[in-house]
Amino acid sequence: RRNNLGDTTDLSNAVRIGRLAVEQAKVRYEAFLEKLEADGVSTTSSIILGGDDEELEEGLLTEDLNQPPRPVTSFFLNDAIRYMHARLALAKAVPLLAQHICLGATDLRTVRTLPAHYTEEERRVVASLRRFSDRAHHSRGKFKAIHCFFDECDELHGENFKIISQQRKVVSEMSGLQTPTDRQIISRMLLKEEVSACAIANIAALGEFWYCVACVNSMLPSPAYRLAGIGRTSCIGLSVHSLRAAFDMLLVHAKGVAFGDVLADLAVRIAKDLGKAYHFAEEIGETSELEGAVEPNMYLDFAYLVSCHQNGPEHPTSKNVKRLDKRSVYE
């Protein structure tokens, strides 16, 4: 929908709220790192549970199976995971806003949330777009905004992978404890699974990012964003490789854990995006650098079947996958 005010408002709010969440989570993350450095991994909880530490050490695993488990008082295992999820959500919203601006679905003149790295001069340029309708002036402002949004997203991903590495180090240190308590054993197991899932989600989000970049670059006279040495349309290759790596990692990860709703939803999203990216690579003639001939509908079939099993055929995700498939085999 071209210049739809509702879409513009929703995407702007998603970015604005995402930035606030990242800012607040960062404060807790920095305090968490200070505590981790001061106390050491053996005394730093990786999961917040009800009750004090002494009760937890003695009573996390009880012989009385009739006793209910203690309540979890935090959705996240620790403040590093919280911070990473906040950054991941923002990293998914930012490129969508940039893509909508390029496609004309969102008018830059109505966007209230500007790129994070804008200078005061660039902010004045955007403000002037609301007063003047000069086409060349508007094109320059739009191009700069798209580039800055993509740059912000690239930085978000880079920092997230650093957090994943730091949390993997924590898991490794917890594995080396000589006499771990029951609480520490469970904390390590949960953290290891969570870090693996976060790594997969971040690689998949990176694939979504490069898909948005490829879509935008294919519509502009010169690339809005690219890596050094990467062609204007070759970004779709980065997208496909990232999404396929995430999908393969998820299948390996799922062999050792319970394949619950969270992993199922992640699998649907990755398979859907992978099928979509393959189709787009075909449309712009960029399939030559993709390793191995893969039928993109294979991933869409997977996404549709799992989504229908999880949510039913009338769910928005199921309908979206059905819309993406060009074969109309789901009628």
C-alpha positions as a printed Julia matrix, in Angstrom:
331×3 Matrix{Float64}:
  0.0     0.0     0.0
  1.61    3.21   -1.2
  2.09    6.0     1.36
 -0.11    4.27    3.9
 -0.11    6.37    7.06
 -0.95    3.39    9.27
  2.08    1.41    8.06
  4.29    4.47    8.45
  3.13    5.02   12.03
  3.47    1.35   12.98
  7.01    1.03   11.6
  8.11    4.34   13.09
  6.75    3.3    16.48
  8.44   -0.1    16.22
 11.81    1.58   15.7
 11.21    4.22   18.37
 10.08    1.7    21.0
 12.87   -0.67   19.96
 15.47    2.01   20.6
 14.0     2.72   24.02
 14.07   -0.99   24.87
 17.7    -1.26   23.77
 18.65    1.81   25.8
 17.03    0.49   28.97
 18.3    -3.06   28.5
 21.83   -1.75   27.97
 21.9    -0.28   31.49
 21.01   -3.67   33.01
 23.43   -5.45   30.67
 26.35   -3.26   31.74
 25.49   -3.84   35.42
 25.28   -7.57   34.7
 28.77   -7.56   33.17
 30.16   -5.7    36.18
 28.67   -8.3    38.52
 29.95  -11.12   36.32
 33.46   -9.67   36.4
 33.36   -9.02   40.16
 31.7   -12.23   41.39
 32.75  -14.73   38.75
 30.57  -17.11   36.81
 30.19  -19.52   39.72
 28.15  -17.02   41.75
 26.34  -15.15   39.0
 22.87  -16.48   38.3
 22.03  -17.16   34.68
 18.34  -17.4    35.45
 16.26  -15.39   37.88
 14.09  -17.57   40.08
 11.87  -16.9    43.06
 13.43  -17.27   46.52
 16.86  -16.38   47.88
 20.14  -18.01   46.87
 20.32  -20.34   49.88
 16.83  -21.69   49.19
 17.68  -22.12   45.54
 20.9   -24.0    46.24
 19.14  -26.41   48.59
 15.74  -26.7    47.0
 15.87  -26.24   43.23
 15.75  -29.99   42.72
 13.59  -31.61   45.35
 12.91  -35.26   46.0
  9.25  -34.43   46.59
  7.86  -34.61   43.07
  4.51  -33.26   44.29
  6.04  -29.87   44.98
  5.38  -27.37   42.16
  8.41  -25.77   40.5
  9.49  -22.38   41.75
  8.14  -19.49   39.65
 10.37  -17.84   37.07
 10.25  -14.09   37.64
 12.04  -13.03   34.45
 11.29  -13.93   30.85
 15.02  -13.83   30.02
 17.77  -16.04   31.37
 19.96  -13.05   32.12
 20.4    -9.4    31.25
 22.77  -10.17   28.37
 20.07  -12.26   26.7
 17.52   -9.51   27.41
 19.79   -6.91   25.78
 20.41   -9.13   22.76
 16.68   -9.74   22.2
 15.99   -6.01   22.38
 18.7    -5.32   19.8
 17.43   -8.16   17.61
 13.89   -6.76   17.58
 15.23   -3.33   16.63
 17.48   -4.83   13.94
 14.4    -6.39   12.33
 12.29   -3.2    12.43
 14.89   -0.76   11.09
 15.52   -2.32    7.63
 11.78   -2.78    7.1
 11.27    0.94    7.6
 14.1     1.68    5.16
 12.65   -0.72    2.61
  9.18    0.83    2.92
 10.65    4.3     2.37
 12.36    3.12   -0.82
  9.29    1.31   -2.15
  7.12    4.36   -1.56
  4.95    2.49    0.93
  6.2     4.96    3.55
  6.73    8.64    2.79
  9.89   10.0     4.42
  8.1    13.3     5.0
  5.67   11.61    7.38
  8.27    9.54    9.27
  8.77   10.84   12.79
 11.54    8.39   13.71
 14.76    9.31   11.92
 18.0     7.3    11.57
 19.99    7.14   14.78
 23.19    8.56   13.25
 21.64   11.62   11.62
 23.49   14.88   12.13
 21.6    18.07   12.96
 22.07   19.18    9.35
 20.53   15.97    8.05
 17.6    16.37   10.41
 17.04   19.86    9.02
 17.09   18.43    5.49
 14.3    15.98    6.37
 12.35   18.77    8.05
 12.64   20.8     4.85
 11.13   17.92    2.86
  7.87   18.56    4.67
  7.84   22.14    3.31
  9.13   21.63   -0.22
  8.12   19.14   -2.9
 11.25   19.39   -5.09
 11.71   15.87   -6.49
 15.52   15.9    -6.62
 15.7    17.3    -3.09
 13.36   14.59   -1.87
 15.33   11.82   -3.64
 18.6    12.9    -2.01
 16.98   12.98    1.42
 15.38    9.58    0.91
 18.64    8.0    -0.28
 20.53    9.31    2.74
 17.84    8.11    5.15
 17.85    4.59    3.68
 21.63    4.37    3.91
 21.68    5.56    7.53
 18.93    3.13    8.57
 20.86    0.24    7.0
 24.06    1.4     8.7
 22.29    1.41   12.07
 21.04   -2.14   11.47
 24.5    -3.39   10.48
 25.92   -2.08   13.75
 23.15   -3.77   15.75
 24.02   -7.17   14.26
 27.74   -6.7    14.86
 27.23   -6.01   18.56
 24.83   -8.94   18.95
 27.38  -11.43   17.7
 29.84  -10.05   20.27
 27.28  -10.68   23.02
 26.74  -14.25   21.75
 30.5   -14.88   21.92
 30.6   -13.5    25.45
 27.72  -15.74   26.56
 29.33  -18.79   24.96
 32.38  -18.04   27.08
 30.14  -18.0    30.17
 28.72  -21.41   29.21
 32.26  -22.74   28.76
 33.33  -21.44   32.17
 30.26  -22.94   33.81
 31.16  -26.29   32.22
 34.54  -26.12   33.9
 33.21  -25.82   37.46
 34.62  -28.61   39.63
 31.57  -29.23   41.83
 28.6   -27.46   40.25
 25.35  -27.23   42.17
 22.09  -28.47   40.7
 21.13  -24.87   40.06
 24.34  -24.2    38.13
 23.92  -27.36   36.04
 20.4   -26.36   35.01
 21.44  -22.76   34.43
 24.26  -23.86   32.12
 21.97  -26.17   30.17
 19.3   -23.49   29.71
 21.84  -20.81   28.82
 23.55  -23.07   26.27
 20.23  -23.73   24.52
 19.23  -20.07   24.64
 22.56  -18.85   23.25
 22.33  -21.35   20.38
 18.79  -20.23   19.57
 19.83  -16.56   19.73
 22.74  -17.21   17.38
 20.38  -18.82   14.86
 17.86  -15.99   15.17
 20.57  -13.37   14.64
 21.97  -15.08   11.55
 18.43  -15.33   10.17
 17.82  -11.64   10.91
 21.05  -10.83    9.11
 19.64  -12.67    6.11
 16.45  -10.6     6.34
 18.58   -7.44    6.48
 20.49   -8.28    3.3
 17.22   -9.19    1.58
 15.9    -5.69    2.34
 19.18   -4.19    1.08
 18.97   -6.23   -2.13
 15.38   -5.14   -2.75
 16.27   -1.49   -2.24
 19.45   -1.62   -4.34
 17.58   -3.23   -7.23
 15.23   -0.22   -7.4
 17.74    2.63   -7.17
 20.14    4.02   -9.82
 23.04    3.46   -7.42
 23.32    1.14   -4.39
 22.01    2.56   -1.13
 24.14    0.15    0.88
 26.68   -2.6     0.24
 29.87   -4.14    1.54
 33.22   -3.38   -0.07
 33.64   -5.58   -3.13
 29.99   -6.63   -3.2
 27.92   -5.8    -6.27
 24.67   -3.89   -6.12
 22.48   -6.97   -6.51
 24.85   -9.53   -5.01
 23.47   -8.66   -1.57
 20.77  -11.24   -2.25
 23.52  -13.86   -2.22
 24.47  -12.76    1.31
 20.81  -13.02    2.27
 20.38  -16.55    0.93
 23.64  -17.79    2.45
 22.76  -16.35    5.88
 19.22  -17.74    5.87
 20.32  -21.15    4.64
 23.03  -21.29    7.32
 20.44  -20.38    9.98
 18.03  -23.03    8.7
 20.73  -25.74    8.7
 21.86  -24.71   12.19
 18.29  -24.88   13.44
 17.85  -28.43   12.16
 21.05  -29.5    13.91
 20.08  -27.67   17.09
 16.6   -29.24   17.09
 18.05  -32.76   17.27
 19.21  -32.24   20.83
 16.33  -30.23   22.31
 12.55  -30.31   22.51
 11.16  -28.78   19.33
  8.61  -26.54   21.01
  6.56  -23.6    19.81
  9.45  -21.12   19.92
 11.7   -23.2    17.66
  8.78  -24.09   15.4
  7.91  -20.41   14.9
 11.57  -19.63   14.23
 11.78  -22.47   11.7
  8.68  -21.17    9.88
 10.04  -17.65    9.71
 13.46  -18.74    8.42
 12.03  -21.13    5.82
  9.55  -18.5     4.62
 12.25  -15.85    4.28
 14.6   -18.3     2.58
 12.01  -19.26   -0.02
 11.25  -15.58   -0.58
 14.94  -14.71   -0.98
 15.49  -17.55   -3.47
 12.54  -16.36   -5.54
 13.86  -12.81   -5.57
 17.33  -14.03   -6.62
 15.66  -15.73   -9.57
 13.71  -12.61  -10.46
 16.82  -10.4   -10.64
 19.0   -13.08  -12.24
 21.4   -13.54   -9.33
 21.26  -17.32   -8.92
 24.67  -18.07  -10.46
 26.6   -17.4    -7.26
 24.25  -19.41   -5.05
 25.88  -22.73   -4.22
 23.8   -25.68   -5.29
 20.53  -25.61   -7.17
 17.73  -25.5    -4.6
 14.01  -25.43   -5.24
 12.77  -22.4    -3.26
  9.27  -23.86   -2.99
 10.73  -26.65   -0.85
 11.24  -24.11    1.94
  7.85  -22.52    1.4
  6.22  -25.96    1.6
  8.0   -26.58    4.89
  6.97  -23.16    6.25
  3.35  -23.6     5.22
  2.94  -27.11    6.64
  4.57  -26.26    9.98
  2.64  -22.97   10.24
 -0.66  -24.75    9.55
  0.21  -27.36   12.17
  1.11  -24.68   14.72
 -1.43  -21.99   13.95
 -3.93  -23.24   11.37
 -4.33  -22.28    7.67
 -6.13  -19.0     8.45
 -3.28  -17.6    10.53
 -1.58  -14.51    8.97
  1.74  -16.36    8.71
  0.16  -19.3     6.87
 -1.62  -16.92    4.52
  1.6   -14.99    3.92
  3.48  -18.16    2.94
  0.62  -19.12    0.64
  0.78  -15.7    -0.99
  4.54  -16.0    -1.57
  4.23  -19.35   -3.35
  3.72  -18.8    -7.07
  2.32  -22.27   -7.76
 -1.1   -21.88   -6.05
 -0.85  -25.49   -4.84
 -2.62  -24.72   -1.56
 -5.99  -23.94   -3.03
